[in-house]
Amino acid sequence: MPQLGPFQWLVIYGMMWLMLIVLFCSVWWVSGNFFSVSVSEDNKDFFLLGNFLLNSSILSSDVMKMVKNSSKKMI
């Protein structure tokens, strides 16, 4: 595996999270269109989406800390 700089890792992780979020949103949107849901269900979906985004941002910040620490150790 080739050595990657911190910026390249940032781009790779950014692309990965972007694809995951786009995939999740598209699946969520399609399922919302196919199944007509009540208002309370919509609110629950929005809450779940917000919760998912919060968790993924926390997870990605942890991953970035790990990457920064490991890159410091290499140098």
C-alpha positions as CSV (number, residue, x, y, z in Angstrom):
1,M,0.0,0.0,0.0
2,P,1.5,3.4,-1.0
3,Q,2.4,6.0,1.6
4,L,-0.3,8.7,1.7
5,G,0.0,12.2,3.1
6,P,-2.4,13.5,5.6
7,F,-4.2,15.6,3.0
8,Q,-4.8,12.5,0.8
9,W,-6.2,10.6,3.8
10,L,-8.5,13.6,4.4
11,V,-9.7,13.5,0.8
12,I,-10.3,9.7,0.9
13,Y,-12.2,9.9,4.2
14,G,-14.2,12.9,3.0
15,M,-15.2,11.1,-0.2
16,M,-16.1,8.0,1.8
17,W,-18.4,9.9,4.2
18,L,-19.9,11.9,1.4
19,M,-20.8,8.7,-0.5
20,L,-22.3,7.2,2.7
21,I,-24.4,10.3,3.4
22,V,-25.6,10.6,-0.2
23,L,-26.5,6.8,-0.2
24,F,-28.3,7.1,3.1
25,C,-30.2,10.2,2.0
26,S,-31.2,8.7,-1.3
27,V,-32.4,5.5,0.3
28,W,-34.3,7.5,2.9
29,W,-35.9,9.8,0.2
30,V,-36.9,6.8,-2.0
31,S,-38.5,4.9,0.9
32,G,-40.3,8.1,2.0
33,N,-41.7,8.5,-1.5
34,F,-42.8,4.8,-1.9
35,F,-44.4,4.6,1.5
36,S,-46.7,7.4,2.4
37,V,-46.1,8.0,6.1
38,S,-47.9,10.1,8.7
39,V,-46.5,13.3,10.2
40,S,-45.3,11.7,13.4
41,E,-43.4,9.1,11.3
42,D,-41.8,12.0,9.3
43,N,-40.6,13.6,12.5
44,K,-39.2,10.3,13.7
45,D,-37.3,10.0,10.4
46,F,-35.9,13.5,10.7
47,F,-34.8,12.7,14.3
48,L,-33.1,9.5,13.2
49,L,-31.4,11.3,10.3
50,G,-30.1,14.0,12.7
51,N,-29.0,11.4,15.1
52,F,-27.2,9.4,12.3
53,L,-25.4,12.6,11.1
54,L,-24.4,13.5,14.6
55,N,-23.0,10.0,15.2
56,S,-21.2,9.9,11.9
57,S,-19.6,13.4,12.5
58,I,-18.4,12.2,16.0
59,L,-17.1,9.0,14.5
60,S,-15.3,10.8,11.7
61,S,-13.7,13.3,14.1
62,D,-12.4,10.3,16.2
63,V,-11.1,8.7,13.0
64,M,-9.3,12.0,12.0
65,K,-7.7,12.1,15.5
66,M,-6.4,8.6,15.1
67,V,-5.1,9.4,11.6
68,K,-3.3,12.5,12.9
69,N,-1.8,10.6,15.8
70,S,-0.6,7.8,13.6
71,S,0.9,10.2,11.1
72,K,2.8,11.9,13.9
73,K,4.2,8.6,15.0
74,M,5.4,7.8,11.5
75,I,7.3,11.1,11.3
